[in-house]
Amino acid sequence: MDTNTLSEMGSSSIGNRLIERKLQRGVLSVARLKEELQVVQDQLDALSDETQDLEIRSLVAETPLSLHELRDAQRHVYAMQKQKEHLVNAITETLARQDELLDKLGR
């Protein structure tokens, strides 16, 4: 065998191992992000329900305090929605990187 061929095989094998490690880390990362997304979704559902209740109370009570509580709850819902969007984007980006790595591994 030619020494270049042996050298190429060695670097290819090392490259594949590195890609496999990155893929494993990506799988763990996606799993962690999905768990976090589920927690955020549960919190968002609870906050949304609470906000709906506060909206009804605000309409009935018509007090500055009830309006303040409603606005505060709406801000929390908005923040949780942003967190959810961030997690969904992170999952999408990680999965795209995983696809790229799989393409490299398949070559």
Secondary structure, 3 states (H helix, E strand, C coil): CCHHHHHHHHHHHHHHHHHHHHHHHHHHHHHHHHHHHHHHHHHHHHHHHHHHHHHHHHHHHCCHHHHHHHHHHHHHHHHHHHHHHHHHHHHHHHHHHHHHHHHHHHC
